[in-house]
Amino acid sequence: MLLEGSYTLRSLQPFDASPLARYFDGLSDATRRRFKPHPLDHQTAASLCERSLAGELRYVVIWGKQIIGYFVLDSHSSQHEAARFLSHGIALQDGVDFLFAPSIADAWQGRGVASLSMPALLQFARVAGARSLVLMGGTQATNVAAIAFYEKLGFQRYGGYYTDMFNHDMRLCLEPV
Ligand SMILES: CC(C)(COP(=O)(O)OP(=O)(O)OC[C@H]1O[C@@H](n2cnc3c(N)ncnc32)[C@H](O)[C@@H]1OP(=O)(O)O)[C@@H](O)C(=O)NCCC(=O)NCCS
């Protein structure tokens, strides 16, 4: 899907292993510390591109020949998120409450790439059967940019939990297709 100008959003493909590894390598420590779903290294890039597991949706934003953004949408439930949301009275369900994690290359952050990608990503999630998106691991309370981004999209806060700092749990309920 063409986003605007020369940006394209598409699902991750087997041939993306090298550009994805370059994308992971190029991320700053600050961005790495914010992104929790999996390690950001060559081995992980290769295994993500090799396997295609039902319910694990992964998208990349392409600019020229480079990957400049990477998004995870996972329909599988996680015990961690399920337990935290249950304590707020929300029973997350496997297959409909998708876990979500975004990342954008440092040089491209704050330039509208994630905002441009979201309408299509939300539509992909809806078509795959999602009724909500839940942040994978929540978002660190110090991650001002991400919190503003999520709130702009309509994500709501549902308490949170402590690691070495406070993390907000956030969820976006989706309109049916
Ligand atoms: C969070 C992230 C995915 C947002 O993507 P992005 O492409 O930089 O976001 P956009 O440029 O589309 O901005 C969207 C909104 O985010 C907020 N935002 C972005 N950068 C911001 C900043 N530096 N300070 C405050 N708000 C900011 C604004 O609300 C902005 O909307 P606006 O431009 O209408 O004001 C990206 O910054 C990122 O990858 N950060 C590092 C990894 C990370 O934190 N992942 C999320 C873990 S929970």
The ligand as an SDF file (V2000), in Angstrom:
LIG
                    3D

 48 50  0  0  0  0  0  0  0  0999 V2000
    6.3080    6.2040   19.0680 C   0  0  0  0  0  0  0  0  0  0  0  0
    6.5980    6.1780   17.5630 C   0  0  0  0  0  0  0  0  0  0  0  0
    6.2220    4.7910   17.0200 C   0  0  0  0  0  0  0  0  0  0  0  0
    5.7580    7.2520   16.8660 C   0  0  0  0  0  0  0  0  0  0  0  0
    6.0330    7.2150   15.4790 O   0  0  0  0  0  0  0  0  0  0  0  0
    6.3550    8.5740   14.6660 P   0  0  0  0  0  0  0  0  0  0  0  0
    6.3960    8.2470   13.2290 O   0  0  0  0  0  0  0  0  0  0  0  0
    7.5580    9.1650   15.2680 O   0  0  0  0  0  0  0  0  0  0  0  0
    5.0650    9.4340   15.0300 O   0  0  0  0  0  0  0  0  0  0  0  0
    4.4460   10.6190   14.1560 P   0  0  0  0  0  0  0  0  0  0  0  0
    5.5330   11.4690   13.6260 O   0  0  0  0  0  0  0  0  0  0  0  0
    3.4710   10.0370   13.2140 O   0  0  0  0  0  0  0  0  0  0  0  0
    3.7030   11.4660   15.2780 O   0  0  0  0  0  0  0  0  0  0  0  0
    2.4490   11.0600   15.7460 C   0  0  0  0  0  0  0  0  0  0  0  0
    2.1260   11.7880   17.0280 C   0  0  0  0  0  0  0  0  0  0  0  0
    2.9950   11.3480   18.0540 O   0  0  0  0  0  0  0  0  0  0  0  0
    3.2630   12.4300   18.9310 C   0  0  0  0  0  0  0  0  0  0  0  0
    4.7000   12.7180   18.8760 N   0  0  0  0  0  0  0  0  0  0  0  0
    5.6000   12.3080   17.9590 C   0  0  0  0  0  0  0  0  0  0  0  0
    6.8310   12.7410   18.3110 N   0  0  0  0  0  0  0  0  0  0  0  0
    6.6670   13.4320   19.4630 C   0  0  0  0  0  0  0  0  0  0  0  0
    7.5720   14.0950   20.3300 C   0  0  0  0  0  0  0  0  0  0  0  0
    8.8950   14.1250   20.0760 N   0  0  0  0  0  0  0  0  0  0  0  0
    7.0710   14.6720   21.4480 N   0  0  0  0  0  0  0  0  0  0  0  0
    5.7530   14.6290   21.7350 C   0  0  0  0  0  0  0  0  0  0  0  0
    4.8450   14.0090   20.9340 N   0  0  0  0  0  0  0  0  0  0  0  0
    5.3100   13.4260   19.8220 C   0  0  0  0  0  0  0  0  0  0  0  0
    2.4190   13.5890   18.4580 C   0  0  0  0  0  0  0  0  0  0  0  0
    1.1520   13.4920   19.0890 O   0  0  0  0  0  0  0  0  0  0  0  0
    2.2890   13.2810   16.9910 C   0  0  0  0  0  0  0  0  0  0  0  0
    1.1600   13.8590   16.4260 O   0  0  0  0  0  0  0  0  0  0  0  0
    1.2400   15.3530   15.7930 P   0  0  0  0  0  0  0  0  0  0  0  0
    2.3670   15.3240   14.8210 O   0  0  0  0  0  0  0  0  0  0  0  0
   -0.1010   15.5220   15.1730 O   0  0  0  0  0  0  0  0  0  0  0  0
    1.5070   16.2490   16.9510 O   0  0  0  0  0  0  0  0  0  0  0  0
    8.1100    6.4570   17.2490 C   0  0  0  0  0  0  0  0  0  0  0  0
    8.4480    7.7160   17.7640 O   0  0  0  0  0  0  0  0  0  0  0  0
    9.0770    5.4110   17.7790 C   0  0  0  0  0  0  0  0  0  0  0  0
    9.3830    4.4340   17.0950 O   0  0  0  0  0  0  0  0  0  0  0  0
    9.6340    5.6010   18.9980 N   0  0  0  0  0  0  0  0  0  0  0  0
   10.6300    4.6820   19.5390 C   0  0  0  0  0  0  0  0  0  0  0  0
   10.0660    3.2870   19.7990 C   0  0  0  0  0  0  0  0  0  0  0  0
    8.8430    3.3770   20.6650 C   0  0  0  0  0  0  0  0  0  0  0  0
    8.7340    4.1840   21.5690 O   0  0  0  0  0  0  0  0  0  0  0  0
    7.8910    2.4560   20.3990 N   0  0  0  0  0  0  0  0  0  0  0  0
    6.6640    2.3930   21.1760 C   0  0  0  0  0  0  0  0  0  0  0  0
    6.8780    1.5780   22.3910 C   0  0  0  0  0  0  0  0  0  0  0  0
    5.4490    1.5820   23.4590 S   0  0  0  0  0  0  0  0  0  0  0  0
  1  2  1  0
  2  3  1  0
  2  4  1  0
  2 36  1  0
  4  5  1  0
  5  6  1  0
  6  7  2  0
  6  8  1  0
  6  9  1  0
  9 10  1  0
 10 11  2  0
 10 12  1  0
 10 13  1  0
 13 14  1  0
 14 15  1  0
 15 16  1  0
 15 30  1  0
 16 17  1  0
 17 18  1  0
 17 28  1  0
 18 19  1  0
 18 27  1  0
 19 20  2  0
 20 21  1  0
 21 22  1  0
 21 27  2  0
 22 23  1  0
 22 24  2  0
 24 25  1  0
 25 26  2  0
 26 27  1  0
 28 29  1  0
 28 30  1  0
 30 31  1  0
 31 32  1  0
 32 33  2  0
 32 34  1  0
 32 35  1  0
 36 37  1  0
 36 38  1  0
 38 39  2  0
 38 40  1  0
 40 41  1  0
 41 42  1  0
 42 43  1  0
 43 44  2  0
 43 45  1  0
 45 46  1  0
 46 47  1  0
 47 48  1  0
M  END
$$$$
